[in-house]
Amino acid sequence: MTTLTAQLRPAQLPQDHDALVALIQAYVAWLDMDMSFQNFDDEMAQFDSIYSLPHGMFWVAQAAGILVGCVAFKHLDERTAEVKRLYVQPAFRGQRLGDQLMQLLVEKTRQLGYQRLVLDTVPKTVAAQAIYLRMGFKPIAPYYSGHTLATAFFELAL
């Protein structure tokens, strides 16, 4: 585990675009799965517009000038936001950065008037699932079709 202290901040798009996309690509490589069921290529093509207010927002953890973690939300409807791309690079795990990033996301979505957060997750994301459960997320039925069979779905009332 790296001992550098990470600073948390909102992502600045388009300035952080390349570094953030690289971090998300590292996340997808770590997952080692086909992300087409989430329309991942379309998401990356429209990245800045999807993850800029009022449509969504990213937070990043930065250490020594490098992005080492992230989380985002994406607007689904007037009351619901979807949690996306919670990831911390392996060398920076164990510092509770994932918890801190999720706390920022929950606080901001509440401030923006959302009433509910939803998310999907896959078996490899055991640490992230532990964060979700600690925060009070509850299992729910799938909120979209076309997902892999191993996908789990959660929600948090805000």
Long-range contacts (C-beta under 8 A, 24 or more apart in sequence): 1-91, 1-92, 1-93, 1-94, 1-95, 2-63, 2-91, 2-92, 4-63, 4-64, 4-92, 5-63, 6-61, 6-62, 6-63, 6-68, 6-69, 6-92, 6-95, 6-97, 7-61, 7-62, 7-63, 8-59, 8-60, 8-61, 8-62, 8-97, 8-100, 8-101, 8-104, 9-59, 9-60, 9-62, 10-57, 10-58, 10-59, 10-60, 11-51, 11-57, 11-58, 11-59, 11-60, 11-70, 13-47, 13-48, 13-51, 13-52, 13-58, 14-48, 16-58, 16-60, 16-67, 17-47, 17-48, 19-66, 19-67, 20-47, 20-58, 20-60, 20-67, 20-70, 21-47, 22-67, 23-60, 23-67, 23-68, 23-69, 23-70, 23-87, 23-89, 24-70, 24-85, 24-87, 26-87, 26-89, 27-70, 27-85, 27-87, 30-87, 30-90, 30-124, 31-122, 31-124, 31-125, 32-124, 33-122, 33-124, 33-148, 37-146, 37-147, 37-148, 38-120, 50-74, 51-84, 56-81, 56-84, 57-108, 58-85, 59-101, 59-104, 59-105, 59-108, 61-88, 61-92, 61-97, 61-100, 61-101, 63-92, 68-92, 68-97, 69-97, 69-98, 69-101, 70-101, 71-98, 71-101, 71-102, 71-104, 71-105, 72-105, 73-105, 73-108, 73-109, 73-114, 73-117, 76-118, 79-114, 79-115, 79-116, 80-114, 80-115, 80-116, 80-117, 80-118, 81-109, 81-112, 81-114, 81-116, 81-117, 81-118, 82-117, 82-118, 82-119, 83-117, 83-118, 83-119, 84-119, 86-125, 86-128, 86-131, 93-127, 98-127, 98-128, 98-131, 99-131, 99-134, 99-135, 102-131, 102-132, 102-135, 103-135, 106-135, 106-156, 106-158, 109-158, 110-158, 114-158, 115-157, 115-158, 116-155, 116-156, 116-157, 116-158, 117-155, 117-156, 117-158, 118-143, 118-153, 118-154, 118-155, 119-153, 119-154, 119-155, 120-144, 120-147, 120-151, 120-152, 120-153, 120-154, 121-151, 121-152, 121-153, 121-154, 122-148, 122-150, 122-151, 122-152, 123-150, 123-152, 132-156
